[in-house]
Amino acid sequence: MKYVYNNKGTCSVRTEVELNPDHTIASVQVLGGCNGNLKGIASLLAGMKAEDAIARMEGTTCGSKPTSCPDQIAQALKGALAAL
């Protein structure tokens, strides 16, 4: 199942996640932000349970911002789980 989330408070503007029925992450794509870092994060997340990824990334901040690209990925994953 593919889910699109509009990021808030980050350089990246949108996160697209694809979840399998067993809650494993099939893919993550982030539009904008630090390209190399986000490609690396997406590669590390592939095959991970969404719940585990959320637990690791939610609440991560970037500089003085109250959020970050990893935190926004966590929010996208939470939305995707709710939509399953």
N, CA, C and O atoms as a GROMACS GRO file, in nm:
protein
  336
    1MET      N    1   0.084  -0.116   0.000
    1MET     CA    2   0.000   0.000   0.000
    1MET      C    3   0.089   0.123   0.000
    1MET      O    4   0.180   0.136   0.083
    2LYS      N    5   0.064   0.214  -0.094
    2LYS     CA    6   0.142   0.337  -0.104
    2LYS      C    7   0.070   0.449  -0.031
    2LYS      O    8  -0.052   0.463  -0.040
    3TYR      N    9   0.148   0.530   0.043
    3TYR     CA   10   0.093   0.640   0.121
    3TYR      C   11   0.180   0.764   0.097
    3TYR      O   12   0.302   0.755   0.101
    4VAL      N   13   0.116   0.877   0.073
    4VAL     CA   14   0.187   1.003   0.048
    4VAL      C   15   0.159   1.098   0.165
    4VAL      O   16   0.045   1.118   0.205
    5TYR      N   17   0.266   1.154   0.218
    5TYR     CA   18   0.258   1.246   0.333
    5TYR      C   19   0.326   1.377   0.297
    5TYR      O   20   0.439   1.377   0.248
    6ASN      N   21   0.259   1.489   0.319
    6ASN     CA   22   0.318   1.621   0.297
    6ASN      C   23   0.391   1.663   0.424
    6ASN      O   24   0.331   1.687   0.528
    7ASN      N   25   0.524   1.672   0.412
    7ASN     CA   26   0.608   1.704   0.528
    7ASN      C   27   0.580   1.844   0.580
    7ASN      O   28   0.537   1.933   0.507
    8LYS      N   29   0.607   1.862   0.708
    8LYS     CA   30   0.587   1.991   0.774
    8LYS      C   31   0.714   2.030   0.849
    8LYS      O   32   0.766   1.951   0.928
    9GLY      N   33   0.765   2.151   0.824
    9GLY     CA   34   0.877   2.203   0.901
    9GLY      C   35   1.014   2.156   0.862
    9GLY      O   36   1.109   2.172   0.938
   10THR      N   37   1.028   2.097   0.742
   10THR     CA   38   1.158   2.048   0.697
   10THR      C   39   1.188   2.097   0.556
   10THR      O   40   1.100   2.148   0.487
   11CYS      N   41   1.314   2.080   0.514
   11CYS     CA   42   1.353   2.114   0.377
   11CYS      C   43   1.285   2.019   0.278
   11CYS      O   44   1.249   2.060   0.167
   12SER      N   45   1.267   1.894   0.317
   12SER     CA   46   1.195   1.799   0.232
   12SER      C   47   1.047   1.834   0.234
   12SER      O   48   0.994   1.879   0.335
   13VAL      N   49   0.981   1.812   0.121
   13VAL     CA   50   0.841   1.855   0.111
   13VAL      C   51   0.740   1.740   0.113
   13VAL      O   52   0.624   1.760   0.149
   14ARG      N   53   0.784   1.620   0.074
   14ARG     CA   54   0.689   1.509   0.067
   14ARG      C   55   0.761   1.377   0.091
   14ARG      O   56   0.877   1.360   0.051
   15THR      N   57   0.692   1.285   0.156
   15THR     CA   58   0.744   1.150   0.178
   15THR      C   59   0.643   1.051   0.125
   15THR      O   60   0.524   1.059   0.155
   16GLU      N   61   0.691   0.957   0.044
   16GLU     CA   62   0.607   0.850  -0.009
   16GLU      C   63   0.658   0.719   0.049
   16GLU      O   64   0.775   0.684   0.032
   17VAL      N   65   0.571   0.646   0.116
   17VAL     CA   66   0.608   0.517   0.173
   17VAL      C   67   0.520   0.408   0.114
   17VAL      O   68   0.403   0.430   0.084
   18GLU      N   69   0.578   0.292   0.099
   18GLU     CA   70   0.502   0.175   0.055
   18GLU      C   71   0.520   0.067   0.160
   18GLU      O   72   0.632   0.025   0.189
   19LEU      N   73   0.408   0.023   0.217
   19LEU     CA   74   0.410  -0.080   0.320
   19LEU      C   75   0.350  -0.210   0.268
   19LEU      O   76   0.256  -0.210   0.188
   20ASN      N   77   0.407  -0.320   0.314
   20ASN     CA   78   0.351  -0.451   0.287
   20ASN      C   79   0.244  -0.482   0.392
   20ASN      O   80   0.241  -0.417   0.496
   21PRO      N   81   0.155  -0.578   0.365
   21PRO     CA   82   0.049  -0.610   0.462
   21PRO      C   83   0.100  -0.648   0.601
   21PRO      O   84   0.029  -0.630   0.700
   22ASP      N   85   0.224  -0.702   0.609
   22ASP     CA   86   0.280  -0.740   0.739
   22ASP      C   87   0.352  -0.624   0.809
   22ASP      O   88   0.425  -0.645   0.906
   23HIS      N   89   0.332  -0.502   0.757
   23HIS     CA   90   0.388  -0.378   0.813
   23HIS      C   91   0.536  -0.359   0.784
   23HIS      O   92   0.597  -0.267   0.838
   24THR      N   93   0.596  -0.444   0.699
   24THR     CA   94   0.734  -0.418   0.660
   24THR      C   95   0.736  -0.309   0.554
   24THR      O   96   0.644  -0.297   0.473
   25ILE      N   97   0.843  -0.231   0.556
   25ILE     CA   98   0.858  -0.119   0.463
   25ILE      C   99   0.912  -0.172   0.332
   25ILE      O  100   1.021  -0.230   0.327
   26ALA      N  101   0.836  -0.152   0.224
   26ALA     CA  102   0.882  -0.191   0.091
   26ALA      C  103   0.971  -0.083   0.032
   26ALA      O  104   1.074  -0.114  -0.029
   27SER      N  105   0.933   0.044   0.050
   27SER     CA  106   1.014   0.154  -0.003
   27SER      C  107   0.978   0.285   0.065
   27SER      O  108   0.868   0.302   0.118
   28VAL      N  109   1.074   0.377   0.061
   28VAL     CA  110   1.055   0.514   0.110
   28VAL      C  111   1.121   0.606   0.009
   28VAL      O  112   1.235   0.583  -0.031
   29GLN      N  113   1.050   0.709  -0.032
   29GLN     CA  114   1.106   0.812  -0.119
   29GLN      C  115   1.073   0.947  -0.058
   29GLN      O  116   0.959   0.972  -0.018
   30VAL      N  117   1.174   1.035  -0.052
   30VAL     CA  118   1.155   1.168   0.005
   30VAL      C  119   1.191   1.270  -0.102
   30VAL      O  120   1.297   1.262  -0.164
   31LEU      N  121   1.102   1.366  -0.122
   31LEU     CA  122   1.124   1.472  -0.220
   31LEU      C  123   1.182   1.594  -0.149
   31LEU      O  124   1.121   1.647  -0.057
   32GLY      N  125   1.300   1.637  -0.193
   32GLY     CA  126   1.369   1.749  -0.130
   32GLY      C  127   1.457   1.700  -0.017
   32GLY      O  128   1.468   1.579   0.006
   33GLY      N  129   1.519   1.791   0.054
   33GLY     CA  130   1.605   1.754   0.165
   33GLY      C  131   1.744   1.714   0.118
   33GLY      O  132   1.780   1.739   0.003
   34CYS      N  133   1.821   1.653   0.205
   34CYS     CA  134   1.959   1.612   0.177
   34CYS      C  135   1.957   1.478   0.103
   34CYS      O  136   1.943   1.373   0.165
   35ASN      N  137   1.971   1.485  -0.026
   35ASN     CA  138   1.951   1.370  -0.114
   35ASN      C  139   2.026   1.245  -0.069
   35ASN      O  140   1.965   1.139  -0.053
   36GLY      N  141   2.156   1.254  -0.050
   36GLY     CA  142   2.234   1.136  -0.014
   36GLY      C  143   2.194   1.076   0.118
   36GLY      O  144   2.180   0.954   0.130
   37ASN      N  145   2.175   1.160   0.218
   37ASN     CA  146   2.134   1.110   0.350
   37ASN      C  147   1.999   1.040   0.343
   37ASN      O  148   1.980   0.934   0.403
   38LEU      N  149   1.906   1.100   0.270
   38LEU     CA  150   1.772   1.042   0.262
   38LEU      C  151   1.770   0.913   0.182
   38LEU      O  152   1.693   0.822   0.212
   39LYS      N  153   1.854   0.903   0.079
   39LYS     CA  154   1.866   0.776   0.006
   39LYS      C  155   1.922   0.668   0.098
   39LYS      O  156   1.877   0.553   0.094
   40GLY      N  157   2.019   0.704   0.180
   40GLY     CA  158   2.076   0.609   0.275
   40GLY      C  159   1.974   0.563   0.378
   40GLY      O  160   1.964   0.443   0.407
   41ILE      N  161   1.899   0.657   0.432
   41ILE     CA  162   1.795   0.622   0.529
   41ILE      C  163   1.693   0.530   0.464
   41ILE      O  164   1.652   0.430   0.524
   42ALA      N  165   1.650   0.562   0.342
   42ALA     CA  166   1.552   0.479   0.271
   42ALA      C  167   1.604   0.338   0.252
   42ALA      O  168   1.529   0.241   0.268
   43SER      N  169   1.731   0.325   0.219
   43SER     CA  170   1.791   0.193   0.200
   43SER      C  171   1.793   0.114   0.331
   43SER      O  172   1.766  -0.006   0.332
   44LEU      N  173   1.826   0.181   0.440
   44LEU     CA  174   1.828   0.114   0.570
   44LEU      C  175   1.689   0.071   0.617
   44LEU      O  176   1.675  -0.030   0.686
   45LEU      N  177   1.587   0.148   0.579
   45LEU     CA  178   1.451   0.118   0.623
   45LEU      C  179   1.387   0.002   0.547
   45LEU      O  180   1.297  -0.064   0.600
   46ALA      N  181   1.430  -0.024   0.425
   46ALA     CA  182   1.369  -0.130   0.344
   46ALA      C  183   1.376  -0.264   0.418
   46ALA      O  184   1.484  -0.308   0.457
   47GLY      N  185   1.261  -0.326   0.435
   47GLY     CA  186   1.253  -0.455   0.503
   47GLY      C  187   1.229  -0.446   0.653
   47GLY      O  188   1.200  -0.546   0.718
   48MET      N  189   1.241  -0.325   0.710
   48MET     CA  190   1.220  -0.305   0.853
   48MET      C  191   1.071  -0.292   0.883
   48MET      O  192   0.994  -0.244   0.800
   49LYS      N  193   1.030  -0.335   0.999
   49LYS     CA  194   0.893  -0.314   1.043
   49LYS      C  195   0.870  -0.165   1.065
   49LYS      O  196   0.954  -0.096   1.123
   50ALA      N  197   0.757  -0.116   1.019
   50ALA     CA  198   0.725   0.026   1.032
   50ALA      C  199   0.728   0.070   1.178
   50ALA      O  200   0.778   0.178   1.209
   51GLU      N  201   0.677  -0.012   1.266
   51GLU     CA  202   0.673   0.023   1.408
   51GLU      C  203   0.814   0.043   1.465
   51GLU      O  204   0.837   0.132   1.547
   52ASP      N  205   0.910  -0.041   1.422
   52ASP     CA  206   1.048  -0.028   1.468
   52ASP      C  207   1.110   0.100   1.416
   52ASP      O  208   1.181   0.170   1.489
   53ALA      N  209   1.085   0.132   1.289
   53ALA     CA  210   1.139   0.254   1.230
   53ALA      C  211   1.083   0.378   1.300
   53ALA      O  212   1.156   0.473   1.327
   54ILE      N  213   0.954   0.376   1.330
   54ILE     CA  214   0.891   0.488   1.400
   54ILE      C  215   0.957   0.507   1.537
   54ILE      O  216   0.989   0.619   1.576
   55ALA      N  217   0.976   0.398   1.610
   55ALA     CA  218   1.035   0.405   1.744
   55ALA      C  219   1.176   0.464   1.740
   55ALA      O  220   1.216   0.534   1.833
   56ARG      N  221   1.250   0.437   1.634
   56ARG     CA  222   1.388   0.487   1.624
   56ARG      C  223   1.396   0.632   1.578
   56ARG      O  224   1.485   0.705   1.620
   57MET      N  225   1.303   0.674   1.492
   57MET     CA  226   1.317   0.805   1.428
   57MET      C  227   1.226   0.914   1.483
   57MET      O  228   1.260   1.032   1.474
   58GLU      N  229   1.113   0.879   1.540
   58GLU     CA  230   1.018   0.980   1.585
   58GLU      C  231   1.080   1.067   1.694
   58GLU      O  232   1.141   1.016   1.788
   59GLY      N  233   1.063   1.198   1.680
   59GLY     CA  234   1.116   1.291   1.778
   59GLY      C  235   1.255   1.344   1.747
   59GLY      O  236   1.305   1.431   1.818
   60THR      N  237   1.318   1.292   1.642
   60THR     CA  238   1.449   1.342   1.601
   60THR      C  239   1.435   1.486   1.552
   60THR      O  240   1.343   1.518   1.477
   61THR      N  241   1.526   1.573   1.595
   61THR     CA  242   1.521   1.713   1.553
   61THR      C  243   1.638   1.744   1.461
   61THR      O  244   1.734   1.668   1.452
   62CYS      N  245   1.628   1.857   1.391
   62CYS     CA  246   1.733   1.902   1.300
   62CYS      C  247   1.766   2.047   1.335
   62CYS      O  248   1.685   2.137   1.313
   63GLY      N  249   1.885   2.070   1.389
   63GLY     CA  250   1.922   2.205   1.430
   63GLY      C  251   1.824   2.257   1.533
   63GLY      O  252   1.793   2.190   1.632
   64SER      N  253   1.774   2.378   1.510
   64SER     CA  254   1.678   2.438   1.604
   64SER      C  255   1.533   2.403   1.571
   64SER      O  256   1.441   2.448   1.640
   65LYS      N  257   1.513   2.324   1.464
   65LYS     CA  258   1.376   2.286   1.425
   65LYS      C  259   1.322   2.179   1.521
   65LYS      O  260   1.399   2.097   1.571
   66PRO      N  261   1.193   2.180   1.546
   66PRO     CA  262   1.135   2.079   1.636
   66PRO      C  263   1.113   1.944   1.568
   66PRO      O  264   1.064   1.850   1.630
   67THR      N  265   1.149   1.933   1.440
   67THR     CA  266   1.130   1.811   1.363
   67THR      C  267   1.251   1.790   1.273
   67THR      O  268   1.347   1.867   1.280
   68SER      N  269   1.248   1.686   1.191
   68SER     CA  270   1.357   1.654   1.098
   68SER      C  271   1.300   1.566   0.988
   68SER      O  272   1.185   1.523   0.995
   69CYS      N  273   1.381   1.539   0.887
   69CYS     CA  274   1.336   1.447   0.782
   69CYS      C  275   1.307   1.308   0.839
   69CYS      O  276   1.204   1.250   0.804
   70PRO      N  277   1.394   1.251   0.926
   70PRO     CA  278   1.360   1.122   0.985
   70PRO      C  279   1.230   1.126   1.066
   70PRO      O  280   1.151   1.032   1.060
   71ASP      N  281   1.207   1.234   1.140
   71ASP     CA  282   1.083   1.247   1.215
   71ASP      C  283   0.964   1.253   1.120
   71ASP      O  284   0.859   1.194   1.149
   72GLN      N  285   0.978   1.321   1.008
   72GLN     CA  286   0.869   1.330   0.912
   72GLN      C  287   0.845   1.194   0.843
   72GLN      O  288   0.731   1.161   0.811
   73ILE      N  289   0.950   1.117   0.822
   73ILE     CA  290   0.932   0.980   0.770
   73ILE      C  291   0.852   0.899   0.871
   73ILE      O  292   0.762   0.823   0.834
   74ALA      N  293   0.885   0.915   1.000
   74ALA     CA  294   0.809   0.845   1.105
   74ALA      C  295   0.662   0.884   1.101
   74ALA      O  296   0.575   0.799   1.117
   75GLN      N  297   0.634   1.012   1.081
   75GLN     CA  298   0.495   1.058   1.074
   75GLN      C  299   0.425   0.996   0.952
   75GLN      O  300   0.309   0.957   0.960
   76ALA      N  301   0.497   0.988   0.840
   76ALA     CA  302   0.440   0.926   0.720
   76ALA      C  303   0.410   0.779   0.746
   76ALA      O  304   0.305   0.729   0.704
   77LEU      N  305   0.500   0.710   0.814
   77LEU     CA  306   0.478   0.568   0.845
   77LEU      C  307   0.358   0.550   0.938
   77LEU      O  308   0.281   0.456   0.922
   78LYS      N  309   0.343   0.639   1.035
   78LYS     CA  310   0.226   0.632   1.124
   78LYS      C  311   0.097   0.651   1.045
   78LYS      O  312  -0.002   0.581   1.069
   79GLY      N  313   0.098   0.744   0.950
   79GLY     CA  314  -0.019   0.765   0.866
   79GLY      C  315  -0.050   0.644   0.780
   79GLY      O  316  -0.165   0.606   0.763
   80ALA      N  317   0.056   0.583   0.726
   80ALA     CA  318   0.038   0.465   0.643
   80ALA      C  319  -0.020   0.349   0.724
   80ALA      O  320  -0.109   0.278   0.676
   81LEU      N  321   0.030   0.329   0.845
   81LEU     CA  322  -0.023   0.222   0.930
   81LEU      C  323  -0.170   0.246   0.962
   81LEU      O  324  -0.250   0.152   0.962
   82ALA      N  325  -0.206   0.370   0.988
   82ALA     CA  326  -0.345   0.402   1.019
   82ALA      C  327  -0.436   0.378   0.900
   82ALA      O  328  -0.555   0.349   0.916
   83ALA      N  329  -0.381   0.391   0.779
   83ALA     CA  330  -0.461   0.374   0.657
   83ALA      C  331  -0.473   0.228   0.614
   83ALA      O  332  -0.554   0.196   0.527
   84LEU      N  333  -0.394   0.138   0.674
   84LEU     CA  334  -0.401  -0.004   0.636
   84LEU      C  335  -0.534  -0.065   0.674
   84LEU      O  336  -0.557  -0.183   0.649
   0.00000   0.00000   0.00000
